[in-house]
Amino acid sequence: MKKHQKLPLLALFMLVYAIAVAQSFNSELIMERCKSGVVYIESGEGLGSGFLIHEEGWVVTNYHVVEERSGKDFAEFADGDRYRFTVHAYDEEIDLALLKLRSFFKAEAQPLPIFHKGLAGTGADVAAIGNPRGLKFNITRGIISNEQLNVTPLPFWLQTDVAVNPGNSGGPLLDKNGQVVGVVTARFERQSLFDRDIQNMNFAANARGLIAFLEDAGVPYHTKPLILDSELLLGGRELTPEELAAQKDLELERIAMEKQKEQERIELEKQKDRERIELEKEKLRRQLLEAMELDQLDAEQQRELRKIDFSYQKRILEKQKAVELERLENQRIRARLAVEEEACRLAQKEQLLKERRKAYYAGLPGRIGIRLGGGAHYYLGPLNSMDIGQHTGWVATAAINYRFDVNSRDRGSALGVFARLGGYQDGTFSRLADHQEWPVATGEAPHLFTEVEGGFLIREWLRLSYGKGIQHRTETDIAGSHHYHVATIGSTARLLKPVELVFNATGRFGQAYRQLSLAAELGLAFRLGIGKW
């Protein structure tokens, strides 16, 4: 099949493509792309919805949602992260408020773009994401019943039949491309039991009013759709590299077919021009012959007459052809540049996501933590004869932790191995040996002990661990050592970022220990994080 014969098929394909996109509305894809940019808001005694418009932490909601505030107001994303906020600007007339989230950094939160091409259109399919009656992150679907109400108090409102309830206020009303076409605001309800039912008569501030509000506030926002028409045609999935290449080849083939068609048209025009020139030449010959007496011209003169130069017409046609070919070449170059620009845009978006992810994880504490410290060790004795007198010793500690709760920005939980090296003076060791009925020899201080435990460090402040210990005997007249079990419960308080105050309570029992004995530690530790997740 020749290329020019494919044109009707290509036209049919483009028509089917346009119809399919126009009729496509994928609620599941809208929820997937837009949910991470919607927030649940609690303010004062009320609750509502809102949505992120920029990575700097700007959130739009209704003014009546945040009109009454308390000290516990927060905005919560779908993954459970909560942020405090301040009200940066508001407009009571169209019921809009602009919030600024405090200490906001959330690479995976998707700012929602705003529809900026006028009004979305009456009859267009839309969906609302919000928190009706506190049921978080629900989606409902409907159409725009009236794109702009011609009512004096409501110049920036639209009407929709999307199901909304208290809690949806401030949430986004989205079109098929994931763009915000309105901010859900209110619904009509019956005023008494005797009123007729009012159903699906709901209202939202339209995108035109929202943009005017944001521009007055001087804050940035996005307009680029989150969902492309090609994704709607393919059922909402992203194009694979092979499909992108096929789409690019199809576009280049279409351009080549258009170029071939133009060349054929030019050839046809050239043929017509040649025929017209020949007719003009013949007409001119006849006019010249009619003006002269043919019987007065000899054969040489008639040959000269036929050599009349019509090359200027040929030069004009060739120039027209060159101009047309240049136009087609420029059109092909523009199409190729558009494809390359789109590929570059996708690469830049992927690189931006990588950089955001890298920056996010760079801000996390180390996945592996090392703690080195030391302090005072207090031997308290058995439970039935505890003594909090001056029975002290020294202790040096070391620990290595593997943090598995990396999503917390500061304090996470970890598995750990904890080691302790300490020593007792003669008096303290004599008391310990007396309690446990060990032979005693003095004058050989310090009496060293070592302990190794494994356990958990919960939220980096509560330690629970268990292990083995050895009381070393280095006296000249006593050989060997005493083995026992040890369990520790402790807590940590952060003084400075790398410095911690540590308190541990330990219990020793079993094997060489005939009685359960208690000890306490108080010291400082220095924390170092290694590696990023």
Number of C-alpha atoms within 10 A of each C-alpha: 5 7 13 14 10 13 15 10 10 14 11 12 12 12 11 12 14 15 12 16 17 14 12 19 23 19 19 11 20 23 19 10 17 23 23 19 21 30 31 26 30 21 20 16 11 17 24 28 32 32 30 28 25 18 20 18 19 21 27 26 28 28 23 19 26 26 15 12 16 12 8 10 20 22 24 18 22 15 11 10 11 17 18 17 22 14 16 13 16 22 12 11 11 22 20 25 25 26 23 19 21 14 11 15 16 15 17 14 20 19 25 29 22 24 25 17 10 10 15 25 15 15 13 17 20 27 27 27 28 31 27 20 13 19 11 19 21 14 21 15 19 17 18 26 21 18 22 21 16 12 9 7 10 14 16 22 26 28 24 29 20 23 18 27 17 17 24 33 29 36 30 33 28 27 27 25 23 27 26 28 30 33 32 34 27 20 20 12 14 11 10 8 7 7 9 10 11 12 12 16 16 22 26 28 27 28 25 21 16 24 15 12 19 19 11 10 13 9 13 12 19 15 15 15 17 17 21 15 18 17 17 21 19 13 13 20 12 14 13 9 9 9 11 14 12 12 15 16 12 13 15 16 13 16 19 16 19 17 20 15 15 15 16 13 12 17 13 12 14 17 12 12 15 15 12 12 15 13 12 13 16 13 12 13 16 12 11 13 14 10 9 11 9 11 6 7 13 9 8 8 10 13 11 9 14 11 8 11 9 12 9 9 12 14 11 11 17 13 11 14 17 12 12 16 16 12 13 19 14 12 14 17 13 12 16 16 12 12 17 13 12 12 13 12 12 12 12 12 12 12 12 13 14 13 13 16 14 14 13 15 17 13 12 18 22 20 18 19 18 18 19 16 19 20 18 16 22 22 24 23 23 20 11 9 9 13 13 11 10 11 20 21 21 19 22 19 20 17 19 20 23 19 24 14 15 18 12 12 12 12 16 18 20 22 20 22 19 22 18 17 17 20 21 22 18 19 15 21 23 18 16 21 15 12 17 17 13 14 9 16 17 13 10 12 15 16 21 19 19 18 21 20 20 20 19 21 24 17 16 18 16 16 22 18 20 20 18 16 22 18 18 16 18 16 15 8 8 11 9 10 12 14 19 17 20 22 20 21 18 18 17 19 14 15 10 9 9 12 17 20 17 19 19 18 16 18 18 23 19 12 11 17 19 15 17 17 22 20 20 18 20 17 19 22 22 16 17 16 18 11 11 14 14
